[in-house]
Amino acid sequence: MAGLAPRVEYLAGFCCPLGGLAVGKPRVLCHGAEVFLSTGSELVYVYDREGRLLIAVYKFPGKVWHLELLALRRALYVLCARSGIYCLSLDQASRSVSRDDKDDRDDQDSEDGQVDELPVPVIPVHPDTCVLPSATLHAFTVLDDVLITLAQGPTQWKVQLFECPCPGEDPRPGGQIGEVELSTCTPPAGSLGEPTAPRFLPVLCCASPPGSRAPHGHPWGSGGVTLEGALFGLLFGTDASLLESPVILCGLPDGQLCCVVLKTLVTSRSAPGDPKALVKILHHLEEPVIFIGALRTEPLSEDVEDVYCDCLVALGHHGRTLAIKASWDEAGHLVPELREYSLPGPVLCAACGRGGRVYHSTPSDLCVVDLAQEVSPWDLTQRDGAPGGLPSLLCPASLSVCSVVTLSVSSRAPEGGAELLALSAKGRLMTCSLDPHSETPHPTRVTSANAGQKIKELLSGIGTVSERVSSLKKAVDQRDKALTCLNEAMNVSCALLSSREGPRPISCTISTSWSRLQLQDVLTATCLLENSSGFSLDRGWALCIQVRRSSRALDLDSAVSAITYTIPVDQLGPGGQREVTLPLGPGEDGALDLPVTVSCALFYSLREVVGGALALTDPFKDPSSNERTPDVLPEQDGVCLPLSEHTVDMLQGLRFPGLAAAHTQALGPLSPARDPIHTFLETCCGPVSQPAGPASLRAKYLPPSVATVKVSAELLRAALGDDHAGVSLCSATLQWLLAENAIADIVRAQALSSVQGVAPDGTDVHLIIREASRGQLSCLWGNRPGHQQF
């Protein structure tokens, strides 16, 4: 751009999340030497440009989505996500902070880990400053004495008007004075039905005619523009011009650009009519609207004092740009001229400046286009031939600044130049100055001051390039690691799914045994994970074990309960083993409910592996993709590969102390732990008489319980097959019944046909297999309380 040279100066750095700031949430407002800044978190910073220091930090109860500053009132309106709008009086807030409060906040911030990051105390915002509590608000603006909000309903957007309080009054709005519904919308749903943060926020802008004046002389906020009378009448109609009413412009995430006349919306509450007649759709960009603004493209006469905008501009996320201006047709009639342009995208933020310039940021550059020029935005001599016309082509010019997520045009600029206040994706606050006198056609004399300034500019450019390279390298490394892990996970999944018959490359064997824990006998399940494949189970893999208890046979009201244990599997290479032991019972009531089903599966967490790569998305790409991570990768998202399932029944829960090995004979009958003091007193007092309670009487006099099952011997012999050749049918049957029991090897070695053991509840059990007459095999199951054998 001939005659304009960008110069970047870094002011301060602010904390930002890993992966950079998100698009659409950060805000920067400047008033004089004060800069009001939000990074999209709960904090709002106040920065002094002249002193180059941070003078205040306000902490709100939710993430900040939008800021509006009323400079003369010294009031800051803040929209918090899922909370509402807060009105902060800057002067009163500054005076209310005492030294003791600062010390208390310093202690609190040090516990939160923020004291080293912020050089000033964090001032918590009181809940009483919430002027409009609402969980559905997505945008707002302040115009005169009216607070205008845009809320998202279940199916439609809704514009609402509230009375804005005057200075010295109650800060809460006086009441709702108007409402109208806009187009339909589809709110995004979270993983558990909770609403998620929107990817794009709607945009509100108030356009006023030249004759519009505030009733009480109150200035409007930072989201208002004043249009020329001709353009205002062409866009919004005769009624809005006669009423001298401001118009609310709404840019929606679906691409619609619609408007509502403010005064007709107020009167419609007393005389309601068709709500659709109050809303007018100006255009449809077919992509999310990022910015709505206005600027002056025609030069002003020397005797003109008031400067009104003669061009309305709207930008979409993918670069589609709309410009509307009042122009003359061939017949000499005043008509609206509408042009669409295509700019490089995605557009992260935009702002309108003097001289017909529009500044817009992409992930890789900050560009400027000139709507007052025909061919080159840097050449001030070439203009469009038609008076009042728009250029047929826009040629963006680079300002050599990347990853700007929010932008504001400062009023402290030299004549013919511009000064931009910008916040980068890394949280760096900077100014970009365009000085029309920095370049001259003749060579200039190099002085020490010029050389120093040139060195600063070169170093600033080197720092920007270094930041880009570092971010790109970090993003590429993270994605490489994620792709490597995904490739390993794919290989493991294919190996397991393709080996359903025969030995599996990764297996999990489940066995049960009794052990002594805390003076009590406990039935435990041991899961042995073996990796016989050529792949390694690294970060992201976990062994999930589910213990599912069936309802009791005699208790029809009892439900099936399940407990899932998740054990991370770290660095389990080929040939490695991992053993996990879990208790199966008894529970707190002393009962062991059988059967119990134990299921084992491998789970691969995509969030743990891929989520980090998405969170570190390159800020020079589209940073808005960071907000899609919770939708694409919910907490439960992953790959589940079943390995094995084992059911523990009554036969596996039997114990046989008489046949057990020496190291297992110490386990006694299942009984609750006894009090050591009670045991000591019994020893001192000597033997006591046998109790005469109902349990002892039942054990002494009632006969044992006996259950007999008769099966055809030929049928059983055919079912057992040749696996038990050379063994009697009775012994083979007992081996088959106790095949999953820990005593199976002893029964097989001794060729037993009857065993005596202990049930899980501590009662004696006698299991006898014998061959009855006429080719029938009889299986007797007998038990009785106590220790009497039969």
C-alpha positions in Angstrom: 0.0 0.0 0.0 1.8 3.1 -1.2 2.0 5.7 1.5 1.1 3.3 4.3 3.6 1.2 6.3 2.4 -1.1 9.1 4.3 -1.0 12.4 3.6 -3.5 15.1 4.3 -2.9 18.8 3.7 -5.4 21.5 2.2 -4.1 24.8 1.6 -7.0 27.1 0.9 -10.7 27.3 -2.1 -12.4 28.9 -2.7 -16.0 30.0 -4.4 -18.2 27.4 -5.3 -21.9 27.3 -3.2 -24.5 25.7 -3.7 -24.3 22.0 -4.5 -20.6 21.9 -7.6 -18.4 22.3 -10.9 -19.5 20.7 -12.5 -17.5 18.0 -15.5 -15.2 18.8 -15.1 -15.0 22.5 -12.2 -12.6 23.2 -12.9 -8.8 23.1 -10.8 -5.7 23.1 -12.2 -2.2 23.7 -10.2 1.0 24.0 -11.2 4.4 25.5 -8.4 6.9 25.6 -5.4 5.3 27.4 -7.5 2.5 28.9 -7.9 -0.9 27.3 -10.6 -3.3 28.4 -9.8 -6.8 27.4 -11.3 -10.3 27.8 -9.7 -13.5 26.6 -12.9 -15.6 26.8 -12.2 -16.8 30.3 -13.8 -15.4 33.6 -11.4 -12.5 33.8 -11.7 -9.0 32.4 -8.5 -6.9 32.3 -8.1 -3.1 32.4 -4.7 -2.1 30.9 -3.2 1.4 30.9 -1.4 2.1 27.6 0.4 5.2 28.8 1.8 3.6 31.9 2.2 0.2 30.2 0.8 -1.6 33.2 -2.2 -3.7 34.2 -4.3 -1.6 36.6 -7.3 -3.9 37.4 -8.5 -7.5 36.9 -12.2 -8.4 37.4 -13.3 -12.0 37.9 -16.9 -12.8 36.8 -18.8 -16.0 37.7 -18.8 -17.3 34.1 -16.8 -17.2 30.9 -17.1 -13.7 29.3 -18.7 -13.7 25.9 -19.1 -10.0 25.1 -18.2 -6.5 26.4 -19.9 -3.1 26.0 -18.4 0.1 27.3 -20.4 3.2 28.1 -17.5 5.7 28.4 -19.3 8.7 29.8 -21.1 6.6 32.4 -17.9 4.8 33.2 -19.9 1.6 33.1 -18.9 -1.8 31.6 -21.6 -4.2 30.6 -20.4 -7.8 30.5 -22.2 -10.9 29.2 -21.3 -14.1 31.0 -22.0 -17.5 29.5 -25.1 -19.3 31.1 -25.2 -16.5 33.7 -26.5 -13.2 32.3 -25.4 -9.5 31.9 -23.4 -7.7 34.6 -23.1 -3.9 34.9 -19.8 -2.9 36.5 -19.3 0.8 37.5 -15.5 1.1 37.0 -15.1 4.1 39.4 -17.1 2.5 42.2 -15.4 -0.8 41.8 -12.0 0.8 42.0 -12.8 2.7 45.2 -14.4 -0.3 46.9 -11.2 -2.3 46.9 -9.5 -1.9 50.2 -6.0 -3.0 51.1 -7.3 -5.8 53.3 -9.5 -7.1 50.5 -6.5 -7.1 48.3 -4.5 -9.1 50.8 -7.3 -11.6 51.1 -7.6 -11.9 47.4 -3.8 -12.3 47.1 -4.0 -15.3 49.5 -6.9 -16.7 47.5 -5.3 -16.3 44.2 -2.1 -17.9 45.4 -4.1 -21.0 46.2 -5.5 -20.9 42.7 -2.1 -20.7 41.2 -2.7 -17.3 39.6 -0.7 -15.0 41.8 2.5 -15.4 39.8 0.6 -14.7 36.5 -1.2 -11.5 37.5 0.7 -8.5 39.0 -2.4 -7.0 40.5 -5.1 -8.5 42.7 -8.1 -10.1 41.1 -11.4 -8.3 42.1 -14.3 -10.7 42.3 -17.5 -9.3 40.8 -20.4 -9.3 43.3 -23.5 -11.2 42.2 -25.6 -8.1 42.9 -24.1 -6.4 39.8 -26.0 -8.9 37.6 -28.6 -6.6 35.9 -30.2 -9.4 33.8 -29.8 -13.0 34.9 -30.4 -15.4 32.0 -28.9 -18.7 30.8 -30.0 -18.3 27.2 -28.5 -14.9 26.3 -25.9 -15.0 23.5 -25.5 -11.4 22.5 -26.5 -7.9 23.7 -25.9 -4.2 23.0 -26.8 -0.9 24.8 -28.5 1.9 22.9 -29.6 5.1 24.7 -31.8 3.9 27.6 -32.5 0.5 26.1 -30.7 -2.8 26.7 -31.1 -5.1 23.7 -30.5 -8.8 24.0 -30.6 -11.8 21.8 -31.6 -15.1 23.5 -31.6 -18.6 22.1 -34.9 -20.4 22.7 -35.5 -24.1 22.1 -36.4 -23.5 18.5 -36.0 -19.8 17.7 -33.9 -16.7 18.4 -35.6 -14.0 20.3 -34.8 -10.3 20.5 -35.8 -8.7 23.8 -35.7 -5.0 24.9 -35.3 -3.9 28.5 -35.2 -0.4 30.1 -31.7 0.5 30.9 -31.2 2.2 34.4 -30.2 5.8 34.6 -27.1 6.9 36.6 -27.8 6.7 40.4 -30.8 4.4 40.0 -31.2 0.7 40.7 -28.7 -1.1 38.3 -31.3 -3.7 37.4 -33.4 -3.1 34.3 -36.8 -1.5 34.8 -38.6 -4.2 32.9 -39.1 -5.8 29.5 -40.6 -3.4 26.9 -40.5 -5.4 23.7 -39.9 -8.8 22.2 -40.0 -10.5 18.8 -38.9 -13.9 17.6 -36.5 -14.4 14.7 -35.7 -17.4 12.6 -35.5 -21.0 13.8 -32.3 -22.3 15.4 -30.9 -25.7 16.5 -29.1 -25.4 19.9 -26.1 -27.8 20.2 -26.6 -30.5 22.7 -23.9 -31.8 25.1 -22.9 -35.4 25.8 -25.3 -35.7 28.7 -28.0 -33.4 27.5 -26.3 -30.3 28.8 -25.9 -27.4 26.2 -22.4 -26.9 25.0 -20.7 -23.7 24.2 -21.7 -22.4 20.8 -19.1 -22.4 18.0 -20.3 -19.0 16.7 -22.0 -16.3 18.6 -24.6 -14.0 16.9 -23.7 -10.4 16.2 -25.8 -7.3 17.2 -25.4 -3.8 15.8 -27.6 -0.7 16.2 -27.9 1.5 13.2 -29.3 5.0 13.8 -30.5 7.7 11.4 -28.8 11.2 11.5 -31.7 12.8 13.4 -31.8 10.1 16.2 -31.0 11.5 19.6 -30.9 9.9 23.0 -33.9 10.9 25.2 -31.8 11.6 28.2 -28.6 12.4 26.4 -27.1 9.0 27.2 -24.5 7.8 24.7 -24.9 4.4 23.1 -22.4 1.6 23.6 -19.6 0.5 21.4 -21.9 -1.5 19.1 -23.7 1.4 17.4 -23.3 3.3 14.1 -25.0 6.3 12.5 -25.9 6.0 8.8 -26.7 8.6 6.2 -30.3 9.4 5.7 -30.4 8.1 2.1 -28.9 4.8 3.0 -30.9 4.4 6.1 -34.2 5.0 4.2 -33.3 2.6 1.4 -32.4 -0.2 3.8 -35.1 0.1 6.5 -38.0 1.9 4.8 -39.9 5.1 5.2 -41.5 4.2 8.6 -38.1 3.9 10.3 -37.0 7.2 8.7 -40.1 9.1 9.8 -40.0 7.7 13.3 -36.2 8.5 13.4 -35.9 5.1 15.1 -32.7 3.1 15.5 -32.7 -0.3 13.9 -31.3 -3.5 15.4 -29.2 -5.5 13.0 -28.8 -9.2 13.8 -26.2 -11.4 12.2 -27.0 -15.1 13.0 -24.8 -18.2 12.9 -26.8 -19.6 10.0 -25.9 -16.6 7.8 -29.1 -14.5 8.0 -28.8 -10.7 8.3 -32.1 -9.4 9.6 -33.3 -6.1 11.1 -35.9 -4.9 13.6 -37.1 -1.3 13.9 -36.7 -0.4 17.6 -39.7 1.9 18.0 -42.1 -0.5 16.3 -40.9 -3.3 18.5 -41.6 -1.1 21.6 -45.1 -0.1 20.4 -45.9 -3.7 19.4 -46.1 -4.6 23.1 -49.1 -2.2 23.6 -50.6 -2.9 20.2 -49.5 -6.4 19.2 -49.7 -7.4 15.6 -48.0 -10.0 13.3 -44.5 -10.6 14.8 -43.2 -11.6 11.4 -44.0 -8.1 10.0 -41.6 -6.6 12.5 -38.6 -8.6 11.2 -37.0 -7.9 7.8 -34.4 -10.2 6.3 -31.8 -8.0 4.5 -29.6 -10.7 3.1 -28.3 -14.3 3.6 -24.6 -14.9 3.6 -25.0 -18.7 3.8 -22.2 -18.8 6.4 -21.9 -17.6 10.0 -22.0 -13.8 10.3 -18.8 -12.7 12.1 -19.0 -8.9 11.9 -21.5 -6.1 11.1 -20.3 -2.5 10.8 -20.4 0.7 8.8 -17.9 3.1 7.4 -17.5 6.3 5.3 -16.3 5.8 1.7 -17.0 9.3 0.2 -14.8 12.3 1.0 -16.4 15.1 3.1 -16.8 18.7 2.2 -14.9 21.2 4.4 -18.1 22.7 5.8 -19.5 19.4 7.0 -19.1 18.8 10.7 -21.0 15.6 11.3 -19.6 12.4 9.9 -22.1 9.7 9.0 -21.4 6.3 7.5 -22.5 5.8 3.9 -21.8 2.0 3.6 -23.0 -1.0 5.6 -20.6 -4.0 5.7 -21.2 -7.6 6.9 -18.5 -10.4 6.9 -19.0 -14.1 7.0 -16.8 -16.7 8.6 -15.5 -18.1 5.3 -14.8 -14.7 3.7 -18.0 -13.8 2.0 -18.4 -10.0 2.4 -21.5 -7.9 1.8 -21.4 -4.1 1.2 -24.5 -2.0 0.7 -24.4 1.7 -0.3 -26.8 4.3 -1.7 -26.0 5.0 -5.3 -27.6 6.5 -8.4 -28.9 4.4 -11.3 -28.9 5.5 -15.0 -32.2 7.1 -14.6 -31.0 9.3 -11.8 -32.9 7.5 -9.1 -31.5 6.7 -5.7 -31.2 2.9 -5.3 -29.3 0.6 -2.9 -26.2 -0.8 -4.5 -25.4 -4.3 -3.1 -22.2 -6.1 -3.8 -20.8 -9.4 -2.6 -17.1 -10.0 -2.4 -15.0 -13.1 -1.6 -12.1 -12.5 0.8 -9.5 -15.0 2.1 -10.9 -17.0 5.0 -11.7 -18.1 7.5 -12.3 -14.7 9.0 -11.6 -14.6 12.7 -12.6 -10.9 13.4 -13.0 -7.6 11.6 -13.3 -3.9 12.1 -14.1 -0.8 10.1 -11.7 2.2 10.0 -11.4 5.6 8.5 -10.9 6.1 4.8 -13.3 3.4 3.7 -11.0 0.6 5.0 -12.1 -2.7 6.4 -9.6 -4.7 8.5 -10.1 -8.5 8.8 -8.0 -11.2 10.3 -7.4 -14.7 9.1 -5.3 -17.4 10.8 -2.3 -16.5 8.7 -2.5 -12.8 8.2 -4.2 -9.4 9.1 -5.4 -7.8 5.9 -7.0 -4.5 4.9 -9.3 -3.7 1.9 -10.5 -0.3 0.8 -14.1 0.1 -0.3 -13.4 3.6 -1.5 -11.1 2.5 -4.3 -11.5 0.6 -7.5 -8.3 -1.3 -8.2 -5.7 -1.3 -5.6 -6.5 -0.5 -1.9 -3.0 1.1 -1.6 -3.5 3.5 -4.5 -5.4 6.6 -3.5 -5.5 8.1 -7.0 -7.7 5.4 -8.7 -11.4 5.6 -8.0 -14.5 3.9 -9.4 -15.9 5.7 -12.4 -19.5 5.8 -11.1 -20.1 8.4 -8.4 -21.0 6.8 -5.1 -20.3 3.4 -6.5 -18.6 0.5 -4.8 -15.4 -1.1 -6.2 -16.0 -4.1 -8.4 -13.1 -6.0 -6.9 -11.4 -6.0 -3.5 -7.7 -6.7 -3.2 -6.6 -7.5 0.3 -3.2 -6.0 1.4 -1.2 -7.8 4.1 -0.2 -6.1 7.3 2.2 -9.0 8.3 0.4 -9.8 11.5 -0.9 -13.3 12.1 -3.4 -15.1 14.4 -5.4 -12.0 15.5 -8.6 -13.2 17.3 -10.1 -9.8 18.2 -9.6 -6.3 16.8 -10.5 -2.7 17.6 -9.8 0.6 15.8 -8.3 3.2 18.1 -9.2 6.9 17.8 -5.6 7.8 18.6 -4.3 7.8 15.0 -2.6 10.4 12.9 -4.4 12.2 10.1 -4.8 9.8 7.2 -3.4 6.8 9.2 -4.9 4.2 11.5 -4.1 2.5 14.7 -5.4 -1.0 15.4 -5.5 -2.6 18.8 -5.3 -6.4 18.5 -5.1 -9.6 20.6 -3.3 -12.6 19.2 -4.2 -16.2 19.6 -1.3 -16.5 22.1 -2.7 -13.8 24.3 -0.4 -11.0 23.2 -1.8 -7.4 23.1 -0.4 -5.3 20.4 -0.9 -2.2 18.3 -0.6 -2.0 14.6 0.0 1.5 13.3 -0.4 2.6 9.7 1.5 5.8 9.2 0.9 7.5 5.8 4.1 9.6 6.2 6.5 6.7 7.0 7.4 6.2 3.4 8.7 9.0 1.1 9.7 8.8 -2.6 13.2 10.1 -2.0 15.9 8.4 0.1 16.0 9.5 3.7 19.0 10.0 5.8 19.7 7.2 8.2 20.1 8.4 11.7 20.6 6.5 15.0 17.0 6.9 15.9 15.8 5.6 12.5 18.3 2.7 12.7 17.0 1.7 16.2 13.4 1.9 15.1 14.2 -0.3 12.1 16.0 -2.8 14.3 12.9 -3.0 16.6 10.6 -3.6 13.6 12.9 -6.3 12.3 13.1 -8.0 15.7 9.3 -7.8 16.0 8.9 -9.5 12.6 11.4 -12.2 13.6 9.5 -12.8 16.8 6.3 -13.2 14.9 7.9 -15.7 12.5 9.5 -17.6 15.4 6.1 -17.8 17.1 4.5 -19.2 14.0 7.3 -21.8 13.5 7.1 -22.9 17.2 3.3 -23.3 17.1 3.4 -25.2 13.8 6.2 -27.5 15.0 4.3 -28.2 18.3 1.1 -29.0 16.4 2.8 -31.3 13.9 4.6 -33.2 16.7 1.4 -33.7 18.6 -0.4 -34.9 15.5 2.4 -37.3 14.6 2.3 -38.9 18.0 -1.5 -39.1 17.8 -1.4 -40.8 14.4 1.3 -43.3 15.6 -0.9 -44.2 18.6 -4.0 -44.5 16.3 -2.0 -46.8 14.0 -1.0 -49.1 16.8 -4.6 -49.1 18.1 -5.8 -50.1 14.6 -3.3 -52.9 14.4 -4.4 -54.3 17.8 -8.1 -54.0 16.9 -7.6 -55.8 13.6 -5.6 -58.6 15.3 -8.2 -59.2 17.9 -11.2 -59.0 15.6 -9.6 -61.4 13.0 -8.8 -64.1 15.5 -12.2 -65.1 16.9 -11.4 -68.8 16.3 -8.2 -70.2 17.9 -5.8 -68.6 20.3 -6.1 -64.8 20.5 -3.0 -62.6 20.3 -4.2 -60.7 23.5 -6.0 -62.8 26.0 -7.4 -62.4 29.5 -7.7 -65.5 31.7 -10.0 -65.4 34.7 -9.6 -67.7 37.8 -11.1 -67.7 41.2 -9.6 -68.5 44.6 -10.2 -67.9 48.3 -7.9 -65.7 50.3 -7.8 -64.2 53.8 -8.3 -60.4 53.9 -8.8 -58.4 57.2 -9.6 -61.5 59.3 -12.2 -62.7 56.8 -12.3 -65.2 54.0 -12.9 -63.5 50.6 -13.6 -65.0 47.2 -11.3 -63.2 44.7 -11.1 -63.2 40.9 -7.7 -63.0 39.2 -7.5 -61.6 35.7 -4.3 -62.3 33.8 -3.8 -60.1 30.8 -1.3 -61.6 28.3 0.1 -59.9 25.3 1.2 -62.5 22.8 1.0 -60.2 19.8 3.8 -58.2 18.2 2.2 -54.9 19.2 2.6 -52.8 22.4 -0.2 -51.5 24.5 0.8 -47.9 25.4 -0.9 -44.8 26.5 -4.6 -44.8 26.0 -5.2 -48.5 26.7 -7.1 -49.6 29.8 -8.3 -53.0 31.1 -12.0 -52.8 32.0 -13.3 -55.5 34.3 -17.0 -55.6 35.0 -18.4 -57.7 37.9 -22.1 -58.3 37.4 -24.1 -59.9 40.1 -27.4 -61.6 39.3 -30.5 -61.2 41.5 -31.1 -63.6 44.3 -33.2 -66.5 43.3 -35.6 -66.1 46.2 -35.7 -62.3 46.1 -37.7 -61.3 43.1 -37.4 -57.6 43.9 -33.6 -57.5 43.9 -32.0 -56.0 40.8 -28.9 -56.9 38.9 -25.9 -54.8 40.0 -22.7 -54.2 38.2 -19.4 -52.7 39.1 -16.8 -51.7 36.5 -13.1 -51.4 37.3 -10.8 -49.5 34.9 -7.1 -50.2 35.2 -4.7 -48.3 32.9 -2.4 -50.5 30.9 1.0 -48.7 30.6 3.8 -50.1 28.4 2.7 -53.7 28.1 5.0 -54.9 25.3 5.0 -58.1 23.4 5.2 -61.1 25.8 4.2 -59.0 28.8 1.7 -59.9 31.4 -0.4 -57.8 33.8 -2.3 -59.4 36.7 -5.3 -57.8 38.5 -7.0 -59.3 41.5 -10.5 -58.2 42.5 -12.7 -59.2 45.5 -16.0 -60.9 44.7 -17.5 -61.2 48.1 -18.9 -61.5 50.6 -20.4 -58.0 50.9 -21.0 -55.9 53.9 -24.0 -58.0 54.9 -21.8 -61.1 55.0 -23.6 -62.8 52.1 -22.0 -63.9 48.9 -24.5 -63.8 46.0 -23.8 -66.3 43.3 -23.6 -66.6 40.3 -21.3 -63.6 39.5 -20.2 -62.8 35.9 -16.8 -61.3 35.4 -16.2 -59.7 31.9 -12.9 -58.3 30.7 -12.4 -55.9 27.8 -9.7 -53.6 26.4 -10.7 -50.0 26.1 -8.8 -47.4 24.0 -9.6 -43.8 24.9 -9.6 -41.5 21.9 -10.0 -38.5 24.1 -6.7 -39.2 26.0 -4.7 -39.7 22.8 -6.4 -37.6 20.1 -7.9 -35.0 22.3 -4.5 -33.5 23.1 -3.7 -33.1 19.4 -7.0 -31.4 18.8 -6.6 -29.1 21.7 -3.2 -28.0 20.3 -4.7 -27.2 16.9 -2.5 -24.8 15.0 -3.7 -21.3 15.7 -2.8 -20.3 12.2 -5.4 -22.7 10.9 -9.0 -22.2 12.0 -8.9 -21.8 15.8 -12.7 -22.2 16.0 -12.1 -26.0 15.5 -10.9 -26.1 19.1 -14.5 -25.7 20.3 -15.6 -28.8 18.4 -13.4 -31.1 20.6 -16.2 -31.7 23.3 -18.7 -32.6 20.6 -16.4 -34.9 18.5 -14.8 -36.6 21.5 -17.1 -37.0 24.5 -15.8 -38.5 27.7 -17.0 -42.0 26.9 -15.8 -42.1 23.3 -13.3 -44.9 22.5 -12.8 -48.4 21.1 -13.9 -51.3 23.2 -12.6 -54.8 22.4 -14.1 -57.7 24.5 -11.6 -60.3 25.6 -13.3 -62.9 27.9 -16.3 -63.6 30.2 -16.4 -66.0 33.1 -19.3 -66.9 35.4 -18.5 -67.9 39.0 -21.2 -70.2 40.3 -21.7 -72.2 43.5 -19.5 -75.1 42.4 -16.6 -72.8 41.9 -17.2 -71.2 45.3 -16.9 -74.5 47.2 -13.8 -75.1 49.4 -12.4 -78.4 50.4 -10.0 -78.0 53.3 -9.4 -81.7 53.6 -8.1 -82.0 50.1 -6.4 -78.6 49.7 -2.7 -78.2 49.5 -0.7 -77.3 52.6 -0.5 -73.6 51.8 -4.3 -73.4 51.4 -5.4 -75.5 54.4 -5.2 -72.5 56.7 -8.4 -71.1 55.3 -11.2 -71.8 57.6 -14.9 -71.6 57.2 -16.4 -68.3 56.2 -17.2 -66.4 59.3 -17.2 -62.8 60.4 -14.1 -61.4 62.1 -14.2 -61.8 65.8 -13.4 -59.1 68.3 -9.9 -59.7 69.8 -11.0 -58.5 73.3 -13.9 -61.0 73.2 -11.6 -63.8 72.3 -9.2 -62.9 75.1 -12.0 -62.9 77.7 -13.2 -66.3 76.5 -9.7 -67.7 76.9 -9.5 -66.3 80.5 -12.9 -67.6 81.5 -12.4 -71.1 80.2 -14.9 -73.1 78.2 -18.5 -72.1 78.2 -21.6 -74.0 77.8 -23.0 -74.6 74.3 -25.5 -71.9 73.4 -29.1 -72.8 73.2 -30.2 -70.4 70.5 -32.3 -71.2 67.5 -29.3 -71.7 65.2 -27.6 -74.2 67.5 -30.9 -76.1 68.1 -31.5 -76.3 64.3 -28.0 -77.6 63.7 -28.4 -80.2 66.4 -31.8 -81.6 65.8 -32.8 -80.9 62.2 -31.8 -83.5 59.6 -29.4 -82.4 56.8 -30.7 -81.0 53.5 -30.3 -83.5 50.6 -30.8 -82.9 46.9 -30.5 -85.8 44.4 -30.2 -85.5 40.6 -30.5 -88.6 38.4 -29.1 -88.7 34.9 -28.9 -91.4 32.3 -25.5 -93.0 32.5 -25.3 -93.6 28.7 -26.3 -90.0 28.0 -23.7 -88.7 30.4 -21.0 -91.0 29.0 -21.7 -89.7 25.5 -21.6 -86.1 26.7 -18.2 -86.5 28.4 -16.7 -88.2 25.3 -13.2 -89.5 25.2 -11.7 -86.9 27.5 -12.1 -89.1 30.5 -11.1 -92.4 29.0 -9.9 -95.0 31.6 -11.7 -93.3 34.4 -14.8 -94.4 36.1 -18.0 -92.6 35.1 -18.6 -91.4 38.7 -15.1 -89.9 39.0 -15.3 -88.4 35.5 -18.6 -86.8 36.4 -17.2 -85.2 39.5 -14.2 -84.0 37.6 -16.6 -82.3 35.1 -18.6 -80.7 37.9 -15.5 -79.3 39.6 -13.5 -78.5 36.5 -13.5 -74.7 37.3 -12.8 -75.3 41.0 -9.3 -74.9 42.5 -9.5 -78.5 43.7 -10.0 -80.0 40.2 -6.4 -81.3 39.8 -6.6 -83.2 43.1 -9.9 -84.7 42.2 -8.4 -85.8 38.9 -5.2 -87.2 40.4 -7.0 -89.2 43.1 -10.0 -90.3 40.9 -12.5 -89.3 43.6 -16.2 -89.8 43.3 -17.2 -88.0 46.4 -15.9 -85.0 48.2 -16.7 -83.1 51.4 -16.2 -79.3 51.6 -17.5 -76.0 52.8 -20.1 -73.8 51.0 -19.5 -70.0 50.7 -21.9 -69.4 53.6 -19.8 -71.7 55.9 -22.0 -74.8 55.9 -20.7 -78.3 55.3 -21.4 -79.8 51.9 -21.0 -83.5 50.8 -21.1 -84.1 47.1 -21.4 -87.8 46.1 -21.5 -89.3 42.6 -22.7 -93.0 42.4 -24.1 -95.2 39.7 -27.6 -96.4 40.6 -29.5 -99.4 39.1 -30.9 -99.6 35.5 -28.1 -97.4 34.0 -28.8 -94.3 36.0 -26.2 -92.0 37.6 -27.2 -90.4 40.9 -25.7 -87.1 42.2 -26.4 -86.4 45.8 -25.9 -82.9 47.4 -26.2 -82.7 51.1 -25.6 -79.9 53.6 -26.5 -78.8 57.1 -25.5 -76.0 59.3 -22.6 -76.6 61.7 -19.7 -79.0 61.2 -21.4 -82.4 61.4 -20.5 -84.7 58.5 -22.7 -87.4 57.1 
